[in-house]
Amino acid sequence: MGLGRHPADLEPARMGHVLNAAAIELEGATFGWRGQPAVREVSGRFAPGCMTAIVGPNGAGKSTLVKGLAGVLAPMAGRLRRGRDTVAWLPQAAELERDFPISVLDAVVLGGWRRIGAWRAVGEGETARAHLALRRVGLEQLAQRPLQALSGGQLQRVLFARLLMQDAPILILDEPFAAVDGQTTRVLMALLCALNAEGRSVIAVLHDMALVREYFGQTLLLSGRVLGWGPTAEVLAPERLAHGPLGYA
C-alpha cells in the first residue's frame, strides 16, 4: 500500500508510560452474549508492543473477543488479566452515534475524558492536544466542522484522533478500515505503525489479508475458538487457509 513493510520484530521506543505497557493474558476465557458463548476457551498472551491482527469468517466471534479484551464484556468462564486504564477501544463505526450536534474539535477533546476526568474543565492543554491529534490524522483544517457533516472516512479519522487523546499503551480496534477510502486507510495504517513503534500494542480485527500480511507481525485466526495464533506468515500460510474457515489464500 505504499507505506513500506512494518517489521514484525520492531524494537519499541522507550517513551513514558508506554514502556510498561501491560500485556493482556487469557486463560480458558469464554465470551458471549445473553448466556450464549460466541468464542470459547481462549488462552494466550498479547505481549507489550505487539502488532496483532484478529481474522476469521463472519460469525467467528472476532468482535465479541475484542470487546472482551477491551473490558466491554466480562468472561463467561476462564480469566482475563490486564492493567486498569490501559486500553483505548475503537468499536465498529456502525455502533457509534454521529448525529450529536458537536464540532470535530470538541468530539476529539471528549476522547480524553477517561484520562482527565469526566467532571474537570477542559483547559488549553487539552485543546492543544486535540489539535495535535487532528494534525496526526490529517484533519486539523476541519476542526470546527460539525461532526454530522463528515464523510465516513473523515469520521474514522476523528475516531482515531480520539484514540490518541486517551494516550493508552494498548489500542484495540474492531474493523477500523471498514467502508473507508483507500487514502484514509493508508493514513490511518501509517499512524498505527507509528504508534506501535512508540511501544504501544495494536490489536485489530481485520478482513484485508494483504494488509494483515504486510503490517501485522502476529495473527490470531478465530472461528468460535482459536485455530491459530502466532507469526502471521505461519498462521496465514496459503496451504493452511485453502482448507480452513476463510476458504482462500
N, C-alpha and C positions, 0 to 999 in steps of 0.2 A: 504493500500500500504506500510505498514511498517513504516510510519512516526509518527503514533500516531494521535489521533483526535485533530483537531485545534478548540479550544473553540470559540463559537460564541460570547461570552461576554468578550473576552480577553481585558484587560486594556492596551491601547497603552503606550509604553515607552515615556518618556518626553525627546526627543532628538532634539535639534536645531530647525530649521525652520519647521520641521515636526510637532512640537507642534501645529502650527497654520494652519495645512493643510486645505485648502479651501474645503468646500462642493461643490458639483455640484447640482444645483437646476433647475428643469424644470417646466414650466407652459404651458400646452397645446402645447408642442413642436412637430412639424411635420417635418420629414426629408425625403428626396428623391433625385432623380436624374432627371435632364432634365425636371423639372416641374411635375414629376410623384411621388406622395408620396409613400414611402415604409413602413413607420411606422408613425402612426398618434396619435396626441394628448396625448403625454406622459407627465404626471405630477407626480412629486415626488422629492425626495432628496436622494442623495448619501452622507451620513454623513461622516465627517472626521474619518479615521481609519476603514472604513467599509471593509468587505471582501464579495464582491457581485459577484455572477455568473449570466450571462445572457444566458438563454436557450430558445429553441423553435425549431420548424421544419425548414427544408430548405425553404428559401424564406420568413422567418418570419420578416426580417428586422433587424436582430441582428447586422450584420456588418455595415449597414447604421447607426444604432443608435450609436454604439461606435465611428464611425467616427464623428458623431455629437458631442458626449461627448468630443472627443479629439480636436475638433476645426477644423477638416479637412473639414466638411460640416457645413454650416450655416443653422439654422432652416428656413424652408419654411413658417412656421407660428408658433405662440407662442414664448416663450422666454426660453433661457438657460443662467444661470448665474454661472460663476466660476472665480476665480482669474487668472491673467495673469501669464504665465510661471509656471504653477503649475502641468502640465500634462506631463508624459512620455508615448509615444504611441508606441505600437508594433503591426503593421499590420500583416495580414496573410503572411506566408512565400512566397506564390506564387506571392505576389506583390513586392517582393524585388529583387534587382539586385545583383547577387552573382558572376558575371564574371569580375568585376572590378579588375585590377591587383594590389592587395594591400595585405599586411600581416594581420594576425589576430590582432596583437597588434595595428597596425595603424587604422584598422577598429574600434576597441574599443575606441581608443583615439578620433576619429572623432565623436563618440557618444556624447561627451560633448560639441559640438560646440555651442549649444544654450546657455550654461552656461558661456563659456569662451569668446565667440565672434568668428565670422567666420574668421576674419582677424588677430587675435592675434596669435603670435608664441606659439607653444606648448612647455611648459617648463618641467623640470624634475618632478615637482609636478604632472602634468597631466599624464606623463608616469608612475609614481609610482601608481597613482590612477587606471590606466588601468591594470597594473599588479595585483593589489589587486582585481579588478573586475573579472579578468580572474581566479584568485585563488578561488574566491567565487563560480564560476560556474564549477570548476574542470578542467580548460583548460589552465592553465598557461604554461604547458610544450609545448603547440603548438603555443606560442606567435609569432614565426617567420614563421610559416607555411603560404603559400599562401591561401587566402580565398577560391579560386576555388577548393582547394584540400580537403576541409572538407566534411564530411558526412552530411546528413540532421540534425541529432541530434547534431553534433558538431556546425553546423551553428546556430542552435537555441540557443545554449549556448552562442555563440558570441553575438547574438542579445540581450540576457538577460544581458550580461556584458555591452553592450551599454546603456541599460536602467539604470543600476547602475551609469554610468557616468553622467547621466542627473540629478541625485540627486533630483528628483521631489517628492512631497508629494502624488501625485495621479498617479497610474500606470494603464493604460488601455491597455488590450491585446485582440487581436482577434484570437481565436483558437490557443493559444500558444503551445499546445501539439499535434497538428495535424501532423501525419506522422513522429513522433519521437519514439524512442525505449523506453521501459519501464524504464530502468535505467535513461535515460535523464529526463523523466517525473518525477521520484522520486526526482532527484537532484533539478530540477527547481521548483517543487512544494514546497519542503522544503525551498528553497530560498524565494519564495513568502510569505510563512508563517512567515519567519524571518523578512522580510521587513514590513509585516503587524504588527508584534509585536513591531517594531520600531515606529509605529504610522502612517504608510503610508496606504492610501486607495488602495485596489486592486479591479479592475473591469474587469472581463474576460468573453468572450464568450467561452462556453464550450459545448461539446456533451456528455462527460462521466458523467452520472448521479451518479455513485458511487463516483467519485472524488468530484463532487459538494456536495453531502450529507456529505462527510467526512470532508471537509476542508472549506466550504463556509457557513458562518452563515446566509447570506441573498441571496435570489434568485429573479430575475426578469424573469417571464415567458412571452414570447412575441410571437405573431402571427399576425403581422401587427398592433397590438395595444397591450397594456399591459393587460394580462389576470390574472396576479397575481404578487405581489411584497411585500415581507416580509420575515419572518423566513423560512429558507429552508425546515424544517420539515413540515410546513403548505403548502407552495406553491407546493412542490413535494410529497404531500401525495399520496400514491398509488391509493386510490379511486378517487382522482381528475385526475391523469394522465391517468387512464384507459379509461376515456371518453373524454380526452382532445386532443389537437393537436399533442402531442407526441405519443399518441397511445399505451403507455406501462408504466408500473410502475417501 
